[in-house]
Amino acid sequence: MNAKAGGLIWIGSRSTNPNAKAVHAAIDNIYGAFISDNYEKGWAGYTEKAAEIDPAGNSTFGKKALREGWDGFMKVADEAPKLKYENVQVRMLSNDIGLAV
């Protein structure tokens, strides 16, 4: 089954869709860097227009705001978080915007 931009299909990491593969590769690079405590490399993968929705449903827009939130969290955390991701699914909202869950 082919996934088309704007479709309702969630795409696993084995998809042949080149846009979805690029999103999965970016996730691997970014979260791999955070997991190995290489935060600067992780942040390098974010664009200035990056956005995240946290588990509570709050949205943060822009790399600067994301970093400020992260830095604030790290100041109050007893230790660095142990990050883990698996079975990431991607929905391509357009040819250059993907939603990863």
Rosetta silent file (secondary structure, phi, psi, omega in degrees, C-alpha in Angstrom):
SEQUENCE: MNAKAGGLIWIGSRSTNPNAKAVHAAIDNIYGAFISDNYEKGWAGYTEKAAEIDPAGNSTFGKKALREGWDGFMKVADEAPKLKYENVQVRMLSNDIGLAV
SCORE:     score description
SCORE:     0.000 S_00000001
   1 L     0.000  131.194  178.021    0.000    0.000    0.000 S_00000001
   2 L   -92.261  140.183  176.527    1.389    3.405   -0.924 S_00000001
   3 L   -99.319  133.822  178.298    1.008    6.332    1.434 S_00000001
   4 L  -109.509  146.674  177.263    0.234    9.685   -0.094 S_00000001
   5 L   -54.135  136.445  179.541    0.909   13.050    1.522 S_00000001
   6 L    82.898   -1.357  179.845   -2.139   14.184    3.428 S_00000001
   7 L   -77.594  177.649 -177.638   -3.445   10.630    3.630 S_00000001
   8 L  -100.652   20.692 -174.233   -4.661    8.889    6.726 S_00000001
   9 L   -97.844  129.263  172.650   -1.957    6.251    6.721 S_00000001
  10 L   -89.515  136.150 -169.914    0.538    5.893    9.570 S_00000001
  11 E  -115.563  122.198  176.259    3.868    4.696    8.244 S_00000001
  12 L   -78.098  173.644 -174.821    6.227    2.384   10.106 S_00000001
  13 L   -67.766  -12.565  179.473    9.999    2.476    9.758 S_00000001
  14 L   -92.589    6.919 -179.066    9.968   -0.193    7.043 S_00000001
  15 L   -63.642  150.645  175.288    7.995    1.980    4.649 S_00000001
  16 L   -93.747   -2.773  177.779    9.384    2.601    1.186 S_00000001
  17 L   -63.722  118.162 -175.201    7.948    6.151    1.178 S_00000001
  18 H   -63.607  -33.774  178.868   11.100    8.328    0.850 S_00000001
  19 H   -68.494  -43.113  177.704    9.626   11.206    2.866 S_00000001
  20 H   -65.186  -39.719  177.376    8.639    8.905    5.732 S_00000001
  21 H   -60.489  -39.057  178.626   12.064    7.241    5.590 S_00000001
  22 H   -64.575  -39.614  177.797   13.666   10.683    5.941 S_00000001
  23 H   -64.585  -45.069  178.812   11.531   11.419    9.014 S_00000001
  24 H   -62.137  -40.184  178.404   12.475    8.069   10.563 S_00000001
  25 H   -63.882  -41.258  178.544   16.174    8.723    9.828 S_00000001
  26 H   -63.307  -42.884  178.189   15.934   12.171   11.456 S_00000001
  27 H   -60.805  -44.878  178.576   14.269   10.664   14.529 S_00000001
  28 H   -58.704  -45.301 -178.701   17.015    8.041   14.766 S_00000001
  29 H   -67.093  -47.133 -176.240   19.719   10.716   14.529 S_00000001
  30 H   -67.230  -54.195 -177.529   18.113   13.205   16.916 S_00000001
  31 H   -70.652  -31.272  173.717   16.990   10.784   19.616 S_00000001
  32 H   -59.802  -39.490  178.038   20.147    8.706   19.222 S_00000001
  33 H   -67.230  -45.925  178.574   22.119   11.857   20.052 S_00000001
  34 H   -62.124  -42.101 -179.838   19.931   12.678   23.072 S_00000001
  35 H   -61.632  -36.056 -179.647   20.132    9.076   24.316 S_00000001
  36 L   -90.104   16.113  178.015   23.939    9.198   24.137 S_00000001
  37 L    64.181   22.719  176.523   23.956   12.555   26.015 S_00000001
  38 L  -101.299   71.669 -172.270   25.106   14.452   22.912 S_00000001
  39 H   -62.803  -37.911 -179.455   22.466   17.163   23.267 S_00000001
  40 H   -62.387  -40.428  177.011   24.080   19.643   20.870 S_00000001
  41 H   -64.749  -39.873  177.593   24.019   17.061   18.080 S_00000001
  42 H   -61.737  -47.127 -179.745   20.389   16.337   18.925 S_00000001
  43 H   -65.411  -28.117  179.549   19.423   20.006   18.813 S_00000001
  44 H   -62.611  -23.004  179.874   21.212   20.402   15.476 S_00000001
  45 L   -80.782   -9.733  179.917   18.522   18.172   13.952 S_00000001
  46 L   -88.260  142.669  173.147   15.718   20.584   14.867 S_00000001
  47 L   -89.899  168.240  178.867   14.661   23.370   12.508 S_00000001
  48 L   -65.423  -21.660 -178.798   13.782   26.850   13.754 S_00000001
  49 L  -101.084   14.469 -178.963   10.112   26.015   13.091 S_00000001
  50 L   -60.393  151.671  178.239   10.142   22.696   14.968 S_00000001
  51 E  -142.484  150.028  176.183    7.175   21.914   17.182 S_00000001
  52 E  -137.362  150.086  172.196    6.384   19.292   19.796 S_00000001
  53 E  -118.233  120.199 -177.713    3.310   18.149   21.621 S_00000001
  54 L   -79.740  171.546 -177.793    4.119   16.699   25.036 S_00000001
  55 L   -57.686  -24.389  178.806    2.288   13.741   26.608 S_00000001
  56 L   -84.150   -4.327  178.229   -0.066   16.145   28.418 S_00000001
  57 L    93.116    5.913  178.011   -1.083   17.691   25.067 S_00000001
  58 L   -80.673  137.988 -179.086    0.779   20.989   25.475 S_00000001
  59 E  -102.933  140.452  173.795    2.322   22.400   22.288 S_00000001
  60 E  -126.444  129.188 -176.821    5.666   24.148   22.033 S_00000001
  61 E  -116.895  131.673  175.658    6.574   25.944   18.815 S_00000001
  62 L    97.389  138.918 -179.103   10.051   26.930   17.653 S_00000001
  63 H   -59.148  -40.064 -179.694   13.503   25.579   18.371 S_00000001
  64 H   -60.890  -46.784  179.870   14.259   28.432   20.773 S_00000001
  65 H   -65.981  -37.609  178.096   11.166   27.693   22.900 S_00000001
  66 H   -63.313  -43.790  179.020   11.896   23.956   22.815 S_00000001
  67 H   -66.085  -41.015  178.731   15.450   24.541   24.049 S_00000001
  68 H   -61.301  -42.180  177.470   14.289   26.924   26.760 S_00000001
  69 H   -63.259  -43.337  178.974   11.816   24.313   27.966 S_00000001
  70 H   -63.814  -47.147 -179.184   14.481   21.601   27.899 S_00000001
  71 H   -61.806  -40.316  177.238   17.028   23.783   29.698 S_00000001
  72 H   -63.731  -41.911  177.663   14.446   24.690   32.348 S_00000001
  73 H   -62.241  -44.555 -177.714   13.588   21.033   32.827 S_00000001
  74 H   -64.745  -28.046  178.783   17.265   20.064   33.135 S_00000001
  75 H   -69.656  -29.783 -177.909   17.785   22.695   35.850 S_00000001
  76 H  -101.529  -10.440 -179.113   15.159   21.111   38.103 S_00000001
  77 L   -76.136  142.137  176.773   15.753   17.444   37.231 S_00000001
  78 L   -70.145  -30.872  177.644   17.732   15.329   39.663 S_00000001
  79 L  -153.739  163.557  179.244   19.363   13.559   36.739 S_00000001
  80 L   -63.538  141.794 -179.640   19.218   13.535   32.958 S_00000001
  81 L   -66.863  151.530  174.498   16.178   11.648   31.650 S_00000001
  82 L   -95.284  104.307 -176.266   16.604    8.172   30.226 S_00000001
  83 L   -87.794  143.596  177.716   15.112    8.507   26.766 S_00000001
  84 L  -149.241  139.915  173.727   13.729    5.578   24.825 S_00000001
  85 L  -140.529  147.790  176.952   11.711    5.360   21.659 S_00000001
  86 L  -160.109  155.518  178.088   10.388    2.417   19.721 S_00000001
  87 L    51.471   44.588  179.156    7.810    1.594   17.104 S_00000001
  88 L   -68.268  133.742  176.653    7.625    5.207   15.931 S_00000001
  89 L  -113.088  143.102 -177.162    4.839    5.827   13.447 S_00000001
  90 E  -122.930  136.196  170.123    4.886    8.723   10.972 S_00000001
  91 E  -117.949  121.875  178.383    2.020   10.407    9.179 S_00000001
  92 E   -81.401  113.449  179.182    3.064   12.611    6.292 S_00000001
  93 L   -82.030  -28.471  172.776    0.898   15.729    6.465 S_00000001
  94 L  -153.148 -174.275  179.787    2.557   17.100    3.323 S_00000001
  95 L   -68.324  -18.886 -178.567    5.711   16.234    1.391 S_00000001
  96 L  -125.688   10.278  177.105    7.837   18.101    3.928 S_00000001
  97 L  -129.187  120.761  178.106    5.861   17.858    7.185 S_00000001
  98 E  -122.465  143.382  176.571    5.612   14.611    9.094 S_00000001
  99 E  -104.506  120.322 -179.685    3.908   13.866   12.392 S_00000001
 100 E  -109.231  132.324  179.493    5.805   11.258   14.422 S_00000001
 101 L  -128.208    0.000    0.000    4.194    9.419   17.304 S_00000001
